[in-house]
């Protein structure tokens, strides 16, 4: 393999690895969003209707 091809391959592999690790870190450190409780909205409903 020529030197230019080896340098290109190593740089590309490094950049892709850094971007992947960055987004993996963002996924692990992002706090979860508040989601509405679907059961609290249905507190006045006594029983589900069956089809």
Biopython code that builds the backbone (N, CA, C, O; Angstrom):
import numpy as np
from Bio.PDB.StructureBuilder import StructureBuilder

atoms = [
    (1, "UNK", "N", (0.853, -1.173, 0.000)),
    (1, "UNK", "CA", (0.000, 0.000, 0.000)),
    (1, "UNK", "C", (0.897, 1.234, 0.000)),
    (1, "UNK", "O", (1.901, 1.297, 0.709)),
    (2, "UNK", "N", (0.512, 2.194, -0.801)),
    (2, "UNK", "CA", (1.296, 3.420, -0.886)),
    (2, "UNK", "C", (1.096, 4.276, 0.362)),
    (2, "UNK", "O", (0.107, 4.134, 1.082)),
    (3, "UNK", "N", (2.035, 5.146, 0.593)),
    (3, "UNK", "CA", (2.016, 5.993, 1.784)),
    (3, "UNK", "C", (0.781, 6.888, 1.829)),
    (3, "UNK", "O", (0.168, 7.046, 2.885)),
    (4, "UNK", "N", (0.416, 7.471, 0.698)),
    (4, "UNK", "CA", (-0.745, 8.369, 0.663)),
    (4, "UNK", "C", (-2.028, 7.615, 1.009)),
    (4, "UNK", "O", (-2.886, 8.140, 1.719)),
    (5, "UNK", "N", (-2.160, 6.402, 0.513)),
    (5, "UNK", "CA", (-3.358, 5.609, 0.802)),
    (5, "UNK", "C", (-3.404, 5.225, 2.280)),
    (5, "UNK", "O", (-4.474, 5.240, 2.889)),
    (6, "UNK", "N", (-2.275, 4.886, 2.851)),
    (6, "UNK", "CA", (-2.215, 4.516, 4.264)),
    (6, "UNK", "C", (-2.569, 5.710, 5.156)),
    (6, "UNK", "O", (-3.307, 5.560, 6.129)),
    (7, "UNK", "N", (-2.047, 6.887, 4.827)),
    (7, "UNK", "CA", (-2.357, 8.092, 5.602)),
    (7, "UNK", "C", (-3.845, 8.417, 5.503)),
    (7, "UNK", "O", (-4.472, 8.751, 6.507)),
    (8, "UNK", "N", (-4.412, 8.321, 4.305)),
    (8, "UNK", "CA", (-5.840, 8.587, 4.112)),
    (8, "UNK", "C", (-6.688, 7.605, 4.906)),
    (8, "UNK", "O", (-7.670, 8.004, 5.531)),
    (9, "UNK", "N", (-6.328, 6.343, 4.892)),
    (9, "UNK", "CA", (-7.087, 5.327, 5.609)),
    (9, "UNK", "C", (-7.027, 5.572, 7.118)),
    (9, "UNK", "O", (-8.050, 5.482, 7.797)),
    (10, "UNK", "N", (-5.860, 5.875, 7.638)),
    (10, "UNK", "CA", (-5.711, 6.102, 9.084)),
    (10, "UNK", "C", (-6.451, 7.369, 9.515)),
    (10, "UNK", "O", (-7.104, 7.371, 10.559)),
    (11, "UNK", "N", (-6.361, 8.433, 8.739)),
    (11, "UNK", "CA", (-7.076, 9.671, 9.061)),
    (11, "UNK", "C", (-8.590, 9.453, 9.037)),
    (11, "UNK", "O", (-9.300, 9.912, 9.931)),
    (12, "UNK", "N", (-9.075, 8.761, 8.023)),
    (12, "UNK", "CA", (-10.512, 8.496, 7.924)),
    (12, "UNK", "C", (-10.987, 7.643, 9.091)),
    (12, "UNK", "O", (-12.026, 7.928, 9.686)),
    (13, "UNK", "N", (-10.244, 6.613, 9.417)),
    (13, "UNK", "CA", (-10.603, 5.753, 10.543)),
    (13, "UNK", "C", (-10.595, 6.536, 11.853)),
    (13, "UNK", "O", (-11.472, 6.340, 12.695)),
    (14, "UNK", "N", (-9.630, 7.407, 12.030)),
    (14, "UNK", "CA", (-9.556, 8.219, 13.236)),
    (14, "UNK", "C", (-10.720, 9.195, 13.345)),
    (14, "UNK", "O", (-11.312, 9.344, 14.414)),
    (15, "UNK", "N", (-11.049, 9.859, 12.239)),
    (15, "UNK", "CA", (-12.150, 10.823, 12.255)),
    (15, "UNK", "C", (-13.475, 10.125, 12.537)),
    (15, "UNK", "O", (-14.270, 10.613, 13.341)),
    (16, "UNK", "N", (-13.719, 9.009, 11.897)),
    (16, "UNK", "CA", (-14.972, 8.270, 12.118)),
    (16, "UNK", "C", (-15.052, 7.776, 13.559)),
    (16, "UNK", "O", (-16.123, 7.814, 14.164)),
    (17, "UNK", "N", (-13.945, 7.319, 14.111)),
    (17, "UNK", "CA", (-13.932, 6.846, 15.498)),
    (17, "UNK", "C", (-14.211, 7.996, 16.469)),
    (17, "UNK", "O", (-14.976, 7.831, 17.419)),
    (18, "UNK", "N", (-13.604, 9.145, 16.240)),
    (18, "UNK", "CA", (-13.817, 10.304, 17.115)),
    (18, "UNK", "C", (-15.274, 10.762, 17.053)),
    (18, "UNK", "O", (-15.872, 11.043, 18.092)),
    (19, "UNK", "N", (-15.851, 10.840, 15.865)),
    (19, "UNK", "CA", (-17.254, 11.254, 15.735)),
    (19, "UNK", "C", (-18.173, 10.251, 16.414)),
    (19, "UNK", "O", (-19.121, 10.647, 17.092)),
    (20, "UNK", "N", (-17.909, 8.960, 16.246)),
    (20, "UNK", "CA", (-18.729, 7.929, 16.882)),
    (20, "UNK", "C", (-18.652, 8.027, 18.400)),
    (20, "UNK", "O", (-19.680, 7.951, 19.074)),
    (21, "UNK", "N", (-17.461, 8.193, 18.944)),
    (21, "UNK", "CA", (-17.306, 8.316, 20.391)),
    (21, "UNK", "C", (-17.971, 9.583, 20.922)),
    (21, "UNK", "O", (-18.546, 9.574, 22.011)),
    (22, "UNK", "N", (-17.896, 10.666, 20.162)),
    (22, "UNK", "CA", (-18.533, 11.918, 20.579)),
    (22, "UNK", "C", (-20.045, 11.746, 20.704)),
    (22, "UNK", "O", (-20.630, 12.146, 21.710)),
    (23, "UNK", "N", (-20.682, 11.157, 19.696)),
    (23, "UNK", "CA", (-22.127, 10.989, 19.751)),
    (23, "UNK", "C", (-22.531, 9.936, 20.782)),
    (23, "UNK", "O", (-23.590, 10.064, 21.396)),
    (24, "UNK", "N", (-21.730, 8.917, 20.984)),
    (24, "UNK", "CA", (-22.001, 7.934, 22.023)),
    (24, "UNK", "C", (-21.947, 8.596, 23.397)),
    (24, "UNK", "O", (-22.780, 8.312, 24.258)),
    (25, "UNK", "N", (-20.972, 9.477, 23.604)),
    (25, "UNK", "CA", (-20.881, 10.236, 24.850)),
    (25, "UNK", "C", (-22.102, 11.131, 25.039)),
    (25, "UNK", "O", (-22.646, 11.222, 26.139)),
    (26, "UNK", "N", (-22.533, 11.796, 23.953)),
    (26, "UNK", "CA", (-23.725, 12.658, 24.037)),
    (26, "UNK", "C", (-24.967, 11.862, 24.410)),
    (26, "UNK", "O", (-25.794, 12.334, 25.191)),
    (27, "UNK", "N", (-25.107, 10.665, 23.863)),
    (27, "UNK", "CA", (-26.270, 9.832, 24.179)),
    (27, "UNK", "C", (-26.245, 9.421, 25.647)),
    (27, "UNK", "O", (-27.287, 9.405, 26.302)),
    (28, "UNK", "N", (-25.080, 9.093, 26.164)),
    (28, "UNK", "CA", (-24.992, 8.642, 27.548)),
    (28, "UNK", "C", (-25.149, 9.773, 28.557)),
    (28, "UNK", "O", (-25.591, 9.522, 29.679)),
    (29, "UNK", "N", (-24.807, 10.997, 28.203)),
    (29, "UNK", "CA", (-24.836, 12.090, 29.165)),
    (29, "UNK", "C", (-26.049, 13.002, 29.025)),
    (29, "UNK", "O", (-26.238, 13.882, 29.865)),
    (30, "UNK", "N", (-26.876, 12.828, 28.003)),
    (30, "UNK", "CA", (-28.057, 13.663, 27.841)),
    (30, "UNK", "C", (-29.123, 13.221, 28.838)),
    (30, "UNK", "O", (-29.457, 12.038, 28.893)),
    (31, "UNK", "N", (-29.668, 14.161, 29.634)),
    (31, "UNK", "CA", (-30.704, 13.781, 30.589)),
    (31, "UNK", "C", (-31.998, 13.410, 29.857)),
    (31, "UNK", "O", (-32.282, 13.961, 28.793)),
    (32, "UNK", "N", (-32.773, 12.493, 30.407)),
    (32, "UNK", "CA", (-34.013, 12.091, 29.735)),
    (32, "UNK", "C", (-35.036, 13.229, 29.762)),
    (32, "UNK", "O", (-35.054, 14.046, 30.682)),
    (33, "UNK", "N", (-35.877, 13.263, 28.745)),
    (33, "UNK", "CA", (-36.920, 14.280, 28.667)),
    (33, "UNK", "C", (-38.088, 13.890, 29.560)),
    (33, "UNK", "O", (-38.357, 12.709, 29.781)),
    (34, "UNK", "N", (-38.771, 14.904, 30.065)),
    (34, "UNK", "CA", (-39.984, 14.663, 30.834)),
    (34, "UNK", "C", (-41.083, 14.246, 29.869)),
    (34, "UNK", "O", (-41.378, 14.961, 28.910)),
    (35, "UNK", "N", (-41.681, 13.106, 30.118)),
    (35, "UNK", "CA", (-42.775, 12.649, 29.292)),
    (35, "UNK", "C", (-44.049, 12.657, 30.118)),
    (35, "UNK", "O", (-44.028, 12.327, 31.304)),
    (36, "UNK", "N", (-45.159, 13.034, 29.494)),
    (36, "UNK", "CA", (-46.402, 13.037, 30.261)),
    (36, "UNK", "C", (-46.810, 11.619, 30.644)),
    (36, "UNK", "O", (-46.575, 10.663, 29.904)),
    (37, "UNK", "N", (-47.413, 11.510, 31.789)),
    (37, "UNK", "CA", (-47.879, 10.216, 32.264)),
    (37, "UNK", "C", (-49.234, 9.941, 31.635)),
    (37, "UNK", "O", (-50.216, 10.611, 31.956)),
    (38, "UNK", "N", (-49.295, 8.967, 30.747)),
    (38, "UNK", "CA", (-50.539, 8.705, 30.042)),
    (38, "UNK", "C", (-51.619, 8.182, 30.985)),
    (38, "UNK", "O", (-52.808, 8.343, 30.712)),
    (39, "UNK", "N", (-51.221, 7.564, 32.081)),
    (39, "UNK", "CA", (-52.219, 7.047, 33.017)),
    (39, "UNK", "C", (-52.870, 8.170, 33.813)),
    (39, "UNK", "O", (-54.047, 8.071, 34.162)),
    (40, "UNK", "N", (-52.142, 9.220, 34.102)),
    (40, "UNK", "CA", (-52.731, 10.316, 34.872)),
    (40, "UNK", "C", (-53.806, 11.047, 34.072)),
    (40, "UNK", "O", (-54.719, 11.634, 34.652)),
    (41, "UNK", "N", (-53.703, 11.014, 32.759)),
    (41, "UNK", "CA", (-54.719, 11.640, 31.918)),
    (41, "UNK", "C", (-56.006, 10.826, 31.887)),
    (41, "UNK", "O", (-57.060, 11.355, 31.532)),
    (42, "UNK", "N", (-55.939, 9.568, 32.249)),
    (42, "UNK", "CA", (-57.099, 8.684, 32.195)),
    (42, "UNK", "C", (-57.601, 8.322, 33.585)),
    (42, "UNK", "O", (-58.239, 7.284, 33.759)),
    (43, "UNK", "N", (-57.325, 9.156, 34.569)),
    (43, "UNK", "CA", (-57.737, 8.840, 35.934)),
    (43, "UNK", "C", (-59.252, 8.794, 36.093)),
    (43, "UNK", "O", (-59.764, 8.038, 36.919)),
    (44, "UNK", "N", (-59.982, 9.603, 35.304)),
    (44, "UNK", "CA", (-61.428, 9.622, 35.448)),
    (44, "UNK", "C", (-62.108, 8.451, 34.736)),
    (44, "UNK", "O", (-63.299, 8.219, 34.942)),
    (45, "UNK", "N", (-61.383, 7.717, 33.912)),
    (45, "UNK", "CA", (-61.935, 6.565, 33.201)),
    (45, "UNK", "C", (-61.837, 5.355, 34.139)),
    (45, "UNK", "O", (-60.757, 5.013, 34.618)),
    (46, "UNK", "N", (-62.984, 4.718, 34.389)),
    (46, "UNK", "CA", (-62.988, 3.596, 35.345)),
    (46, "UNK", "C", (-62.535, 2.289, 34.723)),
    (46, "UNK", "O", (-61.798, 1.528, 35.351)),
    (47, "UNK", "N", (-62.968, 2.014, 33.484)),
    (47, "UNK", "CA", (-62.603, 0.747, 32.877)),
    (47, "UNK", "C", (-62.455, 0.956, 31.378)),
    (47, "UNK", "O", (-63.170, 1.761, 30.782)),
    (48, "UNK", "N", (-61.535, 0.236, 30.778)),
    (48, "UNK", "CA", (-61.325, 0.350, 29.344)),
    (48, "UNK", "C", (-62.452, -0.351, 28.603)),
    (48, "UNK", "O", (-62.987, -1.360, 29.061)),
    (49, "UNK", "N", (-62.794, 0.196, 27.470)),
    (49, "UNK", "CA", (-63.843, -0.433, 26.651)),
    (49, "UNK", "C", (-63.200, -1.499, 25.791)),
    (49, "UNK", "O", (-62.142, -1.280, 25.202)),
    (50, "UNK", "N", (-63.839, -2.645, 25.720)),
    (50, "UNK", "CA", (-63.331, -3.749, 24.907)),
    (50, "UNK", "C", (-64.134, -3.790, 23.619)),
    (50, "UNK", "O", (-65.356, -3.644, 23.630)),
    (51, "UNK", "N", (-63.441, -3.988, 22.518)),
    (51, "UNK", "CA", (-64.134, -4.065, 21.219)),
    (51, "UNK", "C", (-64.759, -5.423, 21.008)),
    (51, "UNK", "O", (-65.380, -5.662, 19.972)),
]
sb = StructureBuilder()
sb.init_structure("model")
sb.init_model(0)
sb.init_chain("A")
sb.init_seg("    ")
for serial, (resi, resn, name, xyz) in enumerate(atoms, 1):
    if name == "N":
        sb.init_residue(resn, " ", resi, " ")
    sb.init_atom(name, np.array(xyz, "f"), 0.0, 1.0, " ", f" {name:<3s}", serial, name[0])
structure = sb.get_structure()
